[in-house]
Amino acid sequence: MSSSSKNGVALKSIVAIGECMMELIPHGDNQFIRGYAGDTYNALVYAKRFAPQLTCEFFTAIGHDPMSQDMMTKWHSEGVDSSKAFQLNGATIGVYSINVDENGERSFSYWRKHSAATQMLHEKSVDEIVNHLSSAELIFYSGISLAILSDVDKAKLMTSLATLRQQGVKVAFDPNYRQAMWCDVDHATHWLTEAYRGCDIALPGIEEHSHLFQQDSAEQISQFCTGLGVQEVIVKAGKQGTYGYSAGEMVTHIPFKAAPVQVDSTAAGDSFAGTYLAARAVGFDIEQAIIKACFIASEVVQFKGAILPKTHYNALIKQ
């Protein structure tokens, strides 16, 4: 049985946990293009695009204000189900802007400190969270999903996911480390280690593991994650390529292939994660899923913003 199946049957749904924000992309002098994005939301959009037959649900919190409503309308246009999202009184969504340098590398400015998503578990008990997510088959979240929560809510989420795994739900985790979102390295490594300990599929990057855990090779990262109980480890190793491990054994290595041009690296990792998980969910093996995910990610970096235009994406899939 592949690790993407539950009870021997291909999965029908993915639930992502995290935050979606208003995205402002510079466009000419003193103008911005508005969009909506966030790492796990982006991944969910790419999962839905790759496998439209999947039900893709977003677990988060938003407000009742016009911006929140407009964002939810955008989710629906992408086929993302909002039934697992909470609406909080007196709260609204976060906002961020992107700055991109001449090499296509991006930096961000955020306004999210008291956004609805940061408060999504404040008033929820573990039992309520488990009941809300009990229909899930695969849950995906990230280090950013964790970082926006208080430590009390982080622990609440870990306990909830552990209970859901006991019920047969698969959990996938991408550390997606952002230094500014953590108190210090020890704070980050503690919670990321706990997240690895509670997941079935991990999507670590070699750069973040070198910084956080002093692990400089895919093999070291795989051994670390496998030692914590992770069954499927996909190591994104930059120019070294992507490595796939199952039960501690390397099953594939896909060499790095540079995009013809890199305009904006925003959401390259998100598109990889969403495509990979969707491909696994519908029956592709690890190697096939990595190939599909690398292909989409290499296209994403050639466009500005987190989400590829639908027309371009659909044309890619038909190739």
Sine and cosine of phi, psi and omega as CSV:
sin_phi,cos_phi,sin_psi,cos_psi,sin_omega,cos_omega
0.00,0.00,0.76,-0.65,0.05,-1.00
-0.96,0.29,0.42,-0.91,-0.01,-1.00
-0.95,0.31,-0.06,1.00,0.05,-1.00
-1.00,-0.05,0.08,1.00,-0.03,-1.00
-0.93,-0.38,0.41,-0.91,0.04,-1.00
-0.81,-0.58,0.84,-0.53,-0.06,-1.00
0.85,0.52,0.52,0.86,0.09,-1.00
0.98,0.20,0.11,0.99,-0.05,-1.00
-0.88,-0.48,0.64,-0.77,0.04,-1.00
-0.83,0.56,0.58,-0.81,-0.05,-1.00
-0.95,0.31,0.43,-0.90,0.01,-1.00
-0.92,-0.38,-0.19,0.98,-0.09,-1.00
-0.51,-0.86,0.44,-0.90,0.12,-0.99
-0.75,-0.67,0.72,-0.70,0.13,-0.99
-0.92,-0.39,0.81,-0.59,0.09,-1.00
-0.97,-0.25,0.63,-0.78,0.05,-1.00
-0.92,-0.39,0.76,-0.65,0.04,-1.00
0.29,-0.96,-0.48,-0.88,-0.07,-1.00
-0.78,-0.63,0.69,-0.72,0.17,-0.99
-0.92,-0.38,0.72,-0.70,-0.06,-1.00
-0.82,-0.57,0.25,-0.97,0.18,-0.98
-0.96,0.28,0.78,-0.63,-0.02,-1.00
-0.96,-0.28,0.79,-0.61,0.03,-1.00
-0.92,-0.40,0.90,-0.44,-0.03,-1.00
-0.95,-0.32,0.83,-0.56,0.01,-1.00
-0.82,0.57,0.67,-0.74,-0.01,-1.00
-0.58,-0.81,1.00,-0.10,-0.04,-1.00
0.96,0.29,-0.24,-0.97,-0.01,-1.00
-0.98,0.19,0.84,-0.55,0.12,-0.99
0.88,0.48,0.44,0.90,0.03,-1.00
-0.76,-0.65,0.45,-0.89,0.03,-1.00
-0.70,-0.71,0.54,-0.84,0.19,-0.98
-1.00,-0.10,0.78,-0.63,-0.03,-1.00
-1.00,-0.04,0.70,-0.72,0.11,-0.99
-0.57,-0.82,-0.14,-0.99,0.04,-1.00
-0.71,-0.70,0.76,-0.65,-0.09,-1.00
-0.36,-0.93,0.18,-0.98,-0.01,-1.00
0.20,-0.98,0.54,-0.84,-0.27,-0.96
-0.83,0.55,-0.77,0.64,-0.04,-1.00
-0.97,0.25,-0.50,0.86,0.11,-0.99
-0.90,0.44,-0.72,0.70,0.04,-1.00
-0.83,0.56,-0.72,0.69,0.01,-1.00
-0.86,0.51,-0.64,0.77,-0.01,-1.00
-0.91,0.42,-0.64,0.77,0.05,-1.00
-0.87,0.49,-0.72,0.70,0.00,-1.00
-0.93,0.37,-0.54,0.84,0.09,-1.00
-0.89,0.45,-0.71,0.71,-0.02,-1.00
-0.91,0.41,-0.64,0.77,0.01,-1.00
-0.91,0.41,-0.64,0.76,-0.02,-1.00
-0.94,0.35,-0.64,0.77,-0.05,-1.00
-0.75,-0.67,0.99,0.16,-0.06,-1.00
-0.85,0.53,-0.36,0.93,0.00,-1.00
-0.95,0.31,-0.27,0.96,0.02,-1.00
-0.97,0.24,0.62,-0.78,0.23,-0.97
-0.99,0.10,0.84,-0.54,-0.06,-1.00
-0.89,-0.46,0.93,-0.38,-0.11,-0.99
-0.91,-0.42,0.57,-0.82,-0.04,-1.00
-0.91,-0.42,0.86,-0.51,0.04,-1.00
-0.99,-0.14,0.94,-0.35,-0.06,-1.00
-0.29,-0.96,-0.17,-0.98,0.14,-0.99
-0.71,-0.71,0.59,-0.81,0.06,-1.00
-0.70,-0.71,0.01,-1.00,0.04,-1.00
-0.99,-0.13,-0.19,-0.98,0.10,-0.99
-0.97,-0.23,0.07,1.00,-0.11,-0.99
-0.98,0.20,0.23,-0.97,-0.03,-1.00
-0.85,0.53,-0.62,0.79,0.02,-1.00
-0.89,0.46,-0.67,0.74,0.02,-1.00
-0.90,0.44,-0.67,0.74,-0.01,-1.00
-0.91,0.42,-0.65,0.76,0.02,-1.00
-0.90,0.44,-0.65,0.76,0.02,-1.00
-0.90,0.44,-0.68,0.73,0.01,-1.00
-0.90,0.44,-0.59,0.81,0.08,-1.00
-0.87,0.48,-0.64,0.77,0.03,-1.00
-0.90,0.43,-0.66,0.75,0.07,-1.00
-0.82,0.58,-0.74,0.67,-0.06,-1.00
-0.89,0.46,-0.58,0.81,0.02,-1.00
-0.91,0.41,-0.38,0.93,0.04,-1.00
-1.00,-0.08,0.03,1.00,0.00,-1.00
0.99,0.14,0.24,0.97,0.01,-1.00
-1.00,0.05,0.80,-0.60,-0.05,-1.00
-0.99,0.16,0.78,-0.63,-0.05,-1.00
-0.98,-0.19,0.15,0.99,-0.12,-0.99
-0.92,0.38,-0.32,0.95,0.04,-1.00
-0.99,-0.13,0.13,0.99,0.05,-1.00
-1.00,-0.03,0.65,-0.76,0.06,-1.00
-0.99,-0.10,0.54,-0.84,0.14,-0.99
-0.94,-0.34,0.83,-0.56,-0.07,-1.00
-0.95,-0.30,0.71,-0.70,0.06,-1.00
-0.93,0.36,0.67,-0.75,0.09,-1.00
0.97,0.24,0.16,0.99,0.00,-1.00
-0.86,-0.52,0.33,-0.95,0.07,-1.00
-0.61,-0.79,-0.06,-1.00,-0.09,-1.00
-1.00,0.06,0.34,-0.94,0.09,-1.00
-0.98,0.19,0.26,-0.97,0.00,-1.00
-0.72,-0.69,0.60,-0.80,0.14,-0.99
-0.58,-0.81,0.45,-0.89,0.07,-1.00
-0.88,-0.47,0.46,-0.89,-0.03,-1.00
-0.93,-0.36,0.70,-0.71,0.20,-0.98
-0.87,-0.49,0.74,-0.67,-0.06,-1.00
-0.86,-0.51,0.76,-0.64,-0.01,-1.00
-1.00,0.08,-0.05,-1.00,-0.09,-1.00
-0.93,0.38,-0.25,0.97,0.02,-1.00
-0.99,-0.13,0.09,1.00,0.01,-1.00
1.00,0.10,0.05,1.00,0.05,-1.00
-0.99,0.14,0.61,-0.79,-0.12,-0.99
-0.93,-0.38,0.43,-0.90,0.17,-0.98
-0.74,-0.68,0.35,-0.94,-0.14,-0.99
-0.77,-0.63,0.49,-0.87,0.21,-0.98
-0.86,-0.52,0.78,-0.62,-0.12,-0.99
-0.90,-0.44,0.55,-0.83,0.19,-0.98
-0.73,-0.68,1.00,0.08,-0.16,-0.99
-0.62,-0.78,0.04,1.00,-0.22,-0.97
-0.80,0.60,-0.67,0.74,-0.04,-1.00
-0.90,-0.45,0.52,0.85,-0.01,-1.00
-0.91,0.41,0.32,-0.95,-0.01,-1.00
-0.84,0.54,-0.66,0.75,-0.07,-1.00
-0.88,0.47,-0.56,0.83,0.02,-1.00
-0.92,0.40,-0.31,0.95,-0.04,-1.00
-0.96,-0.28,0.17,0.99,-0.20,-0.98
-0.89,0.46,-0.41,0.91,-0.01,-1.00
-0.95,-0.32,0.03,1.00,-0.09,-1.00
-0.79,0.61,-0.74,0.68,-0.12,-0.99
-0.98,-0.22,0.22,0.98,-0.05,-1.00
-0.96,-0.27,0.68,-0.74,0.12,-0.99
-1.00,0.07,0.25,-0.97,0.06,-1.00
-0.85,0.53,-0.68,0.73,0.00,-1.00
-0.87,0.49,-0.65,0.76,0.01,-1.00
-0.92,0.40,-0.65,0.76,0.01,-1.00
-0.91,0.41,-0.72,0.70,0.00,-1.00
-0.88,0.48,-0.71,0.71,0.01,-1.00
-0.89,0.45,-0.63,0.78,-0.02,-1.00
-0.91,0.40,-0.50,0.87,-0.07,-1.00
-0.95,-0.30,0.13,0.99,-0.13,-0.99
-0.91,0.42,-0.37,0.93,0.01,-1.00
-1.00,0.09,-0.07,1.00,-0.05,-1.00
-0.93,0.38,0.51,-0.86,0.12,-0.99
-0.95,-0.31,-0.67,0.74,0.08,-1.00
-0.73,-0.68,0.81,-0.59,0.05,-1.00
-0.93,-0.36,0.74,-0.67,0.02,-1.00
-0.85,-0.52,0.74,-0.68,0.11,-0.99
-0.53,-0.85,0.05,-1.00,-0.13,-0.99
-0.66,-0.75,0.09,-1.00,0.10,-0.99
-0.88,0.47,-0.50,0.87,0.07,-1.00
-0.94,0.34,-0.64,0.77,0.07,-1.00
-0.82,0.57,-0.64,0.77,0.02,-1.00
-0.95,0.30,-0.72,0.69,-0.16,-0.99
-0.88,0.47,-0.51,0.86,-0.05,-1.00
-0.97,0.26,-0.23,0.97,-0.05,-1.00
-1.00,-0.03,0.44,-0.90,0.17,-0.99
-0.91,0.42,0.33,-0.94,0.00,-1.00
-0.89,0.46,-0.56,0.83,0.06,-1.00
-0.88,0.48,-0.68,0.73,-0.01,-1.00
-0.96,0.28,-0.51,0.86,0.11,-0.99
-0.86,0.52,-0.75,0.66,-0.01,-1.00
-0.89,0.46,-0.62,0.78,0.03,-1.00
-0.88,0.47,-0.67,0.74,0.03,-1.00
-0.91,0.41,-0.69,0.72,0.01,-1.00
-0.86,0.52,-0.70,0.71,0.00,-1.00
-0.90,0.43,-0.65,0.76,0.00,-1.00
-0.89,0.45,-0.70,0.71,-0.01,-1.00
-0.91,0.41,-0.60,0.80,0.04,-1.00
-0.88,0.48,-0.67,0.74,0.03,-1.00
-0.90,0.44,-0.69,0.73,-0.01,-1.00
-0.91,0.42,-0.61,0.79,0.05,-1.00
-0.89,0.45,-0.61,0.80,0.05,-1.00
-0.89,0.46,-0.42,0.91,0.02,-1.00
-1.00,0.02,0.01,1.00,0.06,-1.00
0.97,-0.24,0.04,1.00,0.02,-1.00
-0.97,0.24,0.69,-0.72,0.09,-1.00
-1.00,0.06,0.57,-0.82,0.02,-1.00
-0.81,-0.59,0.76,-0.65,0.06,-1.00
-0.89,-0.45,0.61,-0.80,-0.08,-1.00
-0.66,-0.75,0.72,-0.69,0.11,-0.99
-0.88,-0.48,0.88,-0.48,-0.07,-1.00
-0.89,0.46,-0.55,0.84,0.08,-1.00
0.57,0.82,0.86,0.52,-0.13,-0.99
-0.93,0.37,0.78,-0.63,0.11,-0.99
-0.80,-0.61,0.95,-0.30,-0.16,-0.99
-0.80,0.60,-0.67,0.75,-0.09,-1.00
-0.91,0.41,-0.26,0.96,-0.07,-1.00
-1.00,0.00,-0.06,1.00,-0.05,-1.00
-0.87,-0.49,0.44,-0.90,0.01,-1.00
-0.89,0.46,-0.70,0.72,0.02,-1.00
-0.25,-0.97,-0.02,-1.00,-0.04,-1.00
-0.89,0.46,-0.66,0.75,-0.01,-1.00
-0.88,0.47,-0.64,0.77,0.04,-1.00
-0.87,0.49,-0.71,0.70,-0.01,-1.00
-0.92,0.40,-0.74,0.67,-0.08,-1.00
-0.91,0.42,-0.57,0.82,0.03,-1.00
-0.87,0.50,-0.79,0.61,-0.10,-1.00
-0.96,0.27,-0.57,0.82,0.03,-1.00
-0.93,0.37,-0.60,0.80,0.06,-1.00
-0.89,0.45,-0.68,0.74,0.05,-1.00
-0.89,0.47,-0.61,0.79,0.02,-1.00
-0.91,0.41,-0.68,0.73,0.07,-1.00
-0.87,0.50,-0.66,0.75,-0.03,-1.00
-0.88,0.47,-0.39,0.92,-0.06,-1.00
-0.93,-0.37,0.43,0.90,0.01,-1.00
-0.77,-0.64,0.29,-0.96,0.02,-1.00
-0.98,-0.18,-0.54,0.84,-0.02,-1.00
-0.81,-0.58,0.79,-0.61,0.02,-1.00
-0.85,-0.52,0.59,-0.81,-0.05,-1.00
-0.81,-0.59,0.89,0.47,-0.07,-1.00
-0.98,0.22,0.37,-0.93,0.09,-1.00
-0.93,-0.38,0.58,-0.81,-0.08,-1.00
-0.93,0.37,-0.56,0.83,-0.03,-1.00
-0.91,0.42,-0.71,0.71,-0.01,-1.00
-0.93,0.36,-0.59,0.81,0.02,-1.00
-0.94,0.33,-0.54,0.84,0.08,-1.00
-0.89,0.46,-0.67,0.74,-0.02,-1.00
-0.95,0.30,-0.69,0.72,-0.14,-0.99
-1.00,0.05,-0.65,0.76,-0.15,-0.99
-0.87,-0.49,0.05,1.00,-0.04,-1.00
0.83,0.55,0.63,0.78,0.06,-1.00
-0.94,-0.33,0.88,-0.47,-0.17,-0.99
-0.93,-0.36,0.13,0.99,0.02,-1.00
-0.68,-0.73,0.40,-0.92,0.04,-1.00
-0.88,0.48,-0.61,0.80,-0.01,-1.00
-0.89,0.45,-0.69,0.72,0.03,-1.00
-0.88,0.48,-0.68,0.73,-0.02,-1.00
-0.91,0.42,-0.68,0.73,0.02,-1.00
-0.88,0.47,-0.70,0.72,0.00,-1.00
-0.89,0.45,-0.64,0.77,0.02,-1.00
-0.88,0.47,-0.77,0.63,-0.04,-1.00
-0.92,0.39,-0.68,0.73,0.01,-1.00
-0.89,0.46,-0.61,0.79,0.04,-1.00
-0.89,0.46,-0.38,0.92,0.04,-1.00
-1.00,-0.04,0.01,1.00,0.08,-1.00
0.97,-0.24,0.06,1.00,0.00,-1.00
-0.96,0.29,0.73,-0.68,-0.04,-1.00
-1.00,0.02,-0.55,0.83,-0.09,-1.00
-0.78,-0.63,0.89,-0.46,-0.08,-1.00
-0.84,-0.55,0.87,-0.50,0.01,-1.00
-0.92,-0.39,0.94,-0.34,-0.10,-1.00
-0.99,-0.14,0.87,-0.48,0.05,-1.00
-1.00,-0.02,0.95,-0.30,-0.18,-0.98
-0.93,-0.36,0.51,0.86,0.06,-1.00
0.85,0.52,-0.78,-0.62,-0.05,-1.00
-0.94,0.33,-0.15,0.99,0.10,-0.99
-0.99,0.17,-0.21,0.98,-0.01,-1.00
0.99,-0.17,-0.29,-0.96,-0.04,-1.00
-0.84,-0.54,0.72,-0.70,-0.05,-1.00
-0.91,-0.41,0.68,-0.74,0.05,-1.00
-0.90,-0.43,0.79,-0.61,0.00,-1.00
-0.84,-0.54,0.62,-0.78,0.09,-1.00
-0.74,-0.67,0.82,-0.57,-0.03,-1.00
0.78,0.63,0.61,0.79,0.07,-1.00
1.00,0.07,-0.09,1.00,-0.01,-1.00
-0.96,-0.28,0.72,-0.70,0.05,-1.00
-0.95,0.30,0.80,-0.60,-0.02,-1.00
-0.95,-0.31,-0.31,0.95,0.03,-1.00
-0.28,-0.96,0.43,-0.90,0.16,-0.99
-0.69,-0.73,0.88,-0.48,0.01,-1.00
-0.97,-0.24,0.90,-0.43,-0.03,-1.00
-0.88,0.48,0.46,-0.89,0.04,-1.00
-0.95,0.32,0.68,-0.73,0.08,-1.00
-0.76,-0.65,0.93,-0.37,-0.07,-1.00
-0.92,0.39,0.59,-0.81,0.12,-0.99
-0.93,0.37,0.49,-0.87,0.01,-1.00
-0.82,0.57,-0.58,0.82,0.05,-1.00
-0.48,-0.88,0.61,-0.79,0.05,-1.00
-0.94,-0.35,0.95,-0.32,-0.01,-1.00
-1.00,0.00,-0.66,0.75,-0.10,-0.99
-0.33,-0.94,0.89,-0.46,-0.04,-1.00
-0.99,0.12,0.05,1.00,0.05,-1.00
-0.82,0.58,0.78,-0.62,0.12,-0.99
0.96,0.29,0.19,0.98,0.10,-1.00
-0.86,0.50,-0.74,0.67,0.02,-1.00
-0.92,0.38,-0.56,0.83,0.01,-1.00
-0.91,0.40,-0.70,0.71,0.00,-1.00
-0.91,0.41,-0.59,0.81,0.07,-1.00
-0.88,0.48,-0.77,0.64,-0.05,-1.00
-0.87,0.49,-0.74,0.67,-0.03,-1.00
-0.89,0.45,-0.68,0.73,0.01,-1.00
-0.92,0.39,-0.69,0.72,0.00,-1.00
-0.86,0.51,-0.77,0.64,-0.05,-1.00
-0.91,0.42,-0.62,0.78,0.04,-1.00
-0.91,0.41,-0.67,0.74,0.01,-1.00
-0.89,0.46,-0.68,0.74,0.05,-1.00
-0.91,0.42,-0.65,0.76,-0.04,-1.00
-0.88,0.47,-0.56,0.83,-0.06,-1.00
-0.99,-0.13,0.14,0.99,0.21,-0.98
0.91,-0.42,-0.03,1.00,0.07,-1.00
-0.94,0.34,0.55,-0.84,0.08,-1.00
-0.98,0.20,0.07,-1.00,-0.11,-0.99
-0.86,0.52,-0.73,0.68,-0.03,-1.00
-0.89,0.45,-0.73,0.68,0.01,-1.00
-0.88,0.48,-0.66,0.75,-0.03,-1.00
-0.91,0.41,-0.64,0.77,0.04,-1.00
-0.90,0.43,-0.67,0.74,0.01,-1.00
-0.86,0.50,-0.73,0.69,0.02,-1.00
-0.87,0.49,-0.70,0.71,-0.06,-1.00
-0.92,0.39,-0.65,0.76,0.02,-1.00
-0.90,0.43,-0.62,0.78,-0.01,-1.00
-0.89,0.46,-0.74,0.68,0.00,-1.00
-0.91,0.42,-0.69,0.72,-0.01,-1.00
-0.87,0.49,-0.61,0.79,0.00,-1.00
-0.93,0.37,-0.42,0.91,0.07,-1.00
-0.99,0.15,-0.62,0.79,-0.04,-1.00
-0.86,0.52,-0.63,0.77,-0.06,-1.00
-0.94,0.35,-0.17,0.99,-0.01,-1.00
-1.00,-0.01,0.06,1.00,-0.01,-1.00
-0.78,-0.63,0.45,-0.89,0.09,-1.00
-0.97,0.22,0.61,-0.80,0.06,-1.00
1.00,-0.01,0.13,-0.99,-0.13,-0.99
-0.99,0.14,-0.53,0.85,-0.14,-0.99
-0.91,-0.42,0.83,-0.55,0.06,-1.00
-0.88,0.47,0.57,-0.82,0.16,-0.99
-0.82,0.57,0.66,-0.75,-0.07,-1.00
-0.85,0.53,-0.64,0.77,-0.04,-1.00
-0.89,0.46,-0.66,0.76,0.02,-1.00
-0.93,0.37,-0.68,0.73,0.00,-1.00
-0.87,0.49,-0.73,0.69,-0.03,-1.00
-0.89,0.46,-0.58,0.82,0.04,-1.00
-0.92,0.40,-0.61,0.79,0.02,-1.00
-0.89,0.46,-0.73,0.69,-0.08,-1.00
-0.89,0.46,-0.48,0.88,-0.03,-1.00
-0.98,0.18,-0.20,0.98,-0.01,-1.00
-0.92,0.39,0.00,0.00,0.00,0.00
